[in-house]
Amino acid sequence: MVLVTGAAGHVGSALVRELLSEGVKVRTLVLPDEELSGLNGLDVEIVQGNILDRDALRSAMQGIDVVYHLAGIVSILPGRNDLMRMVNVVGTASVARVARESSVRRMVYVSSIHALARPPRGTPIDESVPFDPHSAAGEYDQTKAEASLAVLAEVERGLDAVLLCPTGIIGPFDFRFTSALANQLRAWMKPGWHVTVNGQFDFVDVRDVGRAMILAGRFGRRGETYIVSGERISVGRLFALVRRFAEAPGRHKGGAILVPFGLAMLAAELATIHAKLWKCPVQFTRYSLETLVSNSLIDGTKARRDLGYQPRPMADTVRDTVGWLREQAAAVPSRRAGAIRARVPDRGPSRSRPRPRVAVVTGASSGIGAATATRLGSLGYRVVLVARREDRLQELAAEIRRAGGAADVVAVDLSDPSGIRAVYDHVTGIGEGLDVLVNSAGFGWYGYASDMPVQTVGQMVAVNSSALAQLIVLFLPQMRARGRGCIINVSSIVGSFASPWSALYSATKSFADTFTRALYRELRGTGVSVCAVRPGPVLTEFYQTVSRLSEGRSIPVERFTRPETVVNAIVSLLRKPRPAVYVPRAFAVLPWLELSLGWLFDRMASLLLRRQASVA
Ligand SMILES: NC(=O)c1ccc[n+]([C@@H]2O[C@H](COP(=O)([O-])OP(=O)(O)OC[C@H]3O[C@@H](n4cnc5c(N)ncnc54)[C@H](OP(=O)(O)O)[C@@H]3O)[C@@H](O)[C@H]2O)c1
């Protein structure tokens, strides 16, 4: 049996698939709260633990032949990152030490081409170039160089280890969408014009890296380093390949607009500041741009000669990656409902099964709530479905179970405090605590506030504001006590823009926004986050309900977003919490419009509404 750390990451997912295809028994070491979609449906033993915990490592390495060490943090952002240093350097040193003490036959460590010293352009980079933390271009490179030296120090003490230095990794199975390169490819797949910068680098298929690791485990020489390269390719050529495999025939093709390097650097600096301020992912930084113009004359002869490693052509990699990304996008609602189903096998060798993560989704009988529940079910959550229409909830629960997930139904009216209590009692009865709460239940009403039935006023405040607040306050103490949890409130763009003709609805959404933001600030550093998603018009039953309540007045909505797009934003918040996201992002301009042009809307709104009312 082999042990893979970081098995649910991009390289880990590819390596585990390669190992399983060869009939190798795999144990994986994962963090207790880790997102495991990369391992869904795979017959692997899952052990929970942290590589910083030596006891957990000792226990995980019992009976292990080869340790493939991949766990680590990748960041292209500049500046000191203590957590990355801790995990990449201290964690790797611990894995190497425990591997030596546990007498595993071999450790294979995946370092990086960027951990090696940087010879001048034109000088080939091969294995004679030493690991050098001092010539590193960024903090990540430095941690990889230091970690590699720590592994080599353990080799001196008797460990059998082999180190691999892959070039730029690209390919399918990036289930968490953390690879900046994969996200770039995804962006290029969209038709139209794309701004990019020229340059070149050596890129290698993630599946070939997995293959090279297995070969290194078998044929590598103790204490040796092997460069795992692929193909040296320009950005322009990579872009052309993506477009070739992504485009439907006859569509407007667009193309690449190459910007001068200096301008791209300036944009990278601004993107970095933005990412740091708003704590959002960054597509490119000074570091990634510099890589594209750095020495990419990389010599991978040694791995080919000594290990029998054979990388595939980059065209095959891009074709498969584009196909995989397309599959992921197409299968959004029922993703992994087919081949990849359960998070861990129903029966199997799991020594310790992960604790089921529990998610409550209100408003799960239709629209955004139903789509969110389906997705969370496919991601391995036990989903508690909440709304009034029980038949709808039962139908959805059966669908989630058929797809290998787990779901419970709590059919209650959230405008009634006893309904809110019933949700809390149900979750407490499960006994696992709550990991995720998505407050999606809500409804709107369009028309002059003076025409609004008073009963609807009470109902709207009760469901859109009061139930949301009560559920949060009920579940927060246990989330805080456990130091983890994520609450996502489905707000609306009208929460950022005082909207006549839906005045009360707009106010309830402002309530959700302000409550969310204040809690986000209040809970910083506790491990619990509260975020808001602010959609524009979404194609759900929402507008049928609105029309019913506003006695037949139609709403002029031409461009709707699909619920799955909102779900993508919700999942991205679960992975990386932020105070709020707009869907689509362009609506982020609304608060600025309110600030700068609010006075104009104050004057124009009643006129526009009179016209609209006469049309409707
Ligand atoms: N659709 C849009 O354009 C849009 C845009 C921005 C924001 N939003 C927000 O997104 C959320 C979801 O809306 P949607 O588009 O998915 O609308 P939807 O399809 O009409 O879903 C609304 C959900 O809320 C539930 N609900 C309503 N009143 C309830 C009550 N008293 N107790 C329990 N559950 C109740 C409904 O279930 P039952 O009827 O079965 O109880 C339903 O599941 C809402 O908060 C909405 O304000 C929607």
The ligand as an SDF file (V2000), in Angstrom:
LIG
                    3D

 48 52  0  0  0  0  0  0  0  0999 V2000
  -34.7460   34.9450   -9.0040 N   0  0  0  0  0  0  0  0  0  0  0  0
  -34.1420   36.1070   -8.9590 C   0  0  0  0  0  0  0  0  0  0  0  0
  -34.1120   36.8470   -9.9390 O   0  0  0  0  0  0  0  0  0  0  0  0
  -33.4160   36.5370   -7.7110 C   0  0  0  0  0  0  0  0  0  0  0  0
  -32.5280   37.6120   -7.8070 C   0  0  0  0  0  0  0  0  0  0  0  0
  -31.8480   38.0240   -6.6780 C   0  0  0  0  0  0  0  0  0  0  0  0
  -32.0760   37.3960   -5.4750 C   0  0  0  0  0  0  0  0  0  0  0  0
  -32.9450   36.3580   -5.3950 N   0  0  0  0  0  0  0  0  0  0  0  0
  -33.1360   35.7420   -4.0740 C   0  0  0  0  0  0  0  0  0  0  0  0
  -32.7850   34.3900   -4.1640 O   0  0  0  0  0  0  0  0  0  0  0  0
  -33.5030   33.6260   -3.2060 C   0  0  0  0  0  0  0  0  0  0  0  0
  -34.0840   32.4140   -3.9010 C   0  0  0  0  0  0  0  0  0  0  0  0
  -34.9640   32.8510   -4.8880 O   0  0  0  0  0  0  0  0  0  0  0  0
  -35.2910   31.9830   -6.1730 P   0  0  0  0  0  0  0  0  0  0  0  0
  -34.9970   32.8060   -7.3410 O   0  0  0  0  0  0  0  0  0  0  0  0
  -34.6860   30.6660   -6.0480 O   0  0  0  0  0  0  0  0  0  0  0  0
  -36.8680   31.9290   -6.0290 O   0  0  0  0  0  0  0  0  0  0  0  0
  -37.8840   30.7160   -5.9240 P   0  0  0  0  0  0  0  0  0  0  0  0
  -37.5890   29.7150   -6.9780 O   0  0  0  0  0  0  0  0  0  0  0  0
  -39.2180   31.3260   -5.8740 O   0  0  0  0  0  0  0  0  0  0  0  0
  -37.5160   30.0740   -4.5010 O   0  0  0  0  0  0  0  0  0  0  0  0
  -37.8830   30.6680   -3.3020 C   0  0  0  0  0  0  0  0  0  0  0  0
  -37.7960   29.6200   -2.2160 C   0  0  0  0  0  0  0  0  0  0  0  0
  -38.1310   30.2090   -0.9620 O   0  0  0  0  0  0  0  0  0  0  0  0
  -39.0120   29.3190   -0.2800 C   0  0  0  0  0  0  0  0  0  0  0  0
  -39.9030   30.0380    0.6180 N   0  0  0  0  0  0  0  0  0  0  0  0
  -40.6590   31.1260    0.3420 C   0  0  0  0  0  0  0  0  0  0  0  0
  -41.3790   31.4520    1.4100 N   0  0  0  0  0  0  0  0  0  0  0  0
  -41.0830   30.5560    2.3850 C   0  0  0  0  0  0  0  0  0  0  0  0
  -41.5260   30.3460    3.7220 C   0  0  0  0  0  0  0  0  0  0  0  0
  -42.4570   31.1390    4.2750 N   0  0  0  0  0  0  0  0  0  0  0  0
  -41.0090   29.3280    4.4230 N   0  0  0  0  0  0  0  0  0  0  0  0
  -40.0970   28.5040    3.8770 C   0  0  0  0  0  0  0  0  0  0  0  0
  -39.6250   28.6560    2.6260 N   0  0  0  0  0  0  0  0  0  0  0  0
  -40.1310   29.6550    1.8860 C   0  0  0  0  0  0  0  0  0  0  0  0
  -39.8070   28.6670   -1.3940 C   0  0  0  0  0  0  0  0  0  0  0  0
  -40.3130   27.4150   -0.9770 O   0  0  0  0  0  0  0  0  0  0  0  0
  -41.8350   27.0600   -0.6600 P   0  0  0  0  0  0  0  0  0  0  0  0
  -42.6910   27.9170   -1.5180 O   0  0  0  0  0  0  0  0  0  0  0  0
  -41.9130   25.5960   -0.9380 O   0  0  0  0  0  0  0  0  0  0  0  0
  -41.9700   27.3440    0.7950 O   0  0  0  0  0  0  0  0  0  0  0  0
  -38.7340   28.4590   -2.4390 C   0  0  0  0  0  0  0  0  0  0  0  0
  -38.0510   27.2660   -2.1880 O   0  0  0  0  0  0  0  0  0  0  0  0
  -34.5250   34.5560   -2.6090 C   0  0  0  0  0  0  0  0  0  0  0  0
  -34.0730   34.9910   -1.3550 O   0  0  0  0  0  0  0  0  0  0  0  0
  -34.5610   35.7130   -3.5820 C   0  0  0  0  0  0  0  0  0  0  0  0
  -34.9210   36.9000   -2.9280 O   0  0  0  0  0  0  0  0  0  0  0  0
  -33.6200   35.9130   -6.4860 C   0  0  0  0  0  0  0  0  0  0  0  0
  1  2  1  0
  2  3  2  0
  2  4  1  0
  4  5  1  0
  4 48  2  0
  5  6  2  0
  6  7  1  0
  7  8  2  0
  8  9  1  0
  8 48  1  0
  9 10  1  0
  9 46  1  0
 10 11  1  0
 11 12  1  0
 11 44  1  0
 12 13  1  0
 13 14  1  0
 14 15  2  0
 14 16  1  0
 14 17  1  0
 17 18  1  0
 18 19  2  0
 18 20  1  0
 18 21  1  0
 21 22  1  0
 22 23  1  0
 23 24  1  0
 23 42  1  0
 24 25  1  0
 25 26  1  0
 25 36  1  0
 26 27  1  0
 26 35  1  0
 27 28  2  0
 28 29  1  0
 29 30  1  0
 29 35  2  0
 30 31  1  0
 30 32  2  0
 32 33  1  0
 33 34  2  0
 34 35  1  0
 36 37  1  0
 36 42  1  0
 37 38  1  0
 38 39  2  0
 38 40  1  0
 38 41  1  0
 42 43  1  0
 44 45  1  0
 44 46  1  0
 46 47  1  0
M  CHG  2   8   1  16  -1
M  END
$$$$
